[in-house]
Amino acid sequence: MVGALAKIDKFNSSIALDEKLLKVDSGEIKVSVLYFGLGIAYFSDETGFQSGLSTSFRFWMGRIRPT
């Protein structure tokens, strides 16, 4: 349990970049996600046309447009 809490604390005090598949109405898009700890994350596709943010893991919001 202490080890898991230590990993969560480390992630929460860091900046991380990841790639994910994000579900949209037309299927899935590949996005880059920039996490600022557990508080907020920003995403964008390769073109920058589809982008948005998530706070506290509630939901993604932003400019998701059908391709």
Secondary structure, DSSP 8 states (H G I E B T S, - for coil): -HHHHHHHHHHHTSEEEEEEEEEETTEEEEEEEEEETTTEEEEE-TTSSSEEEEETTS-EEEE----
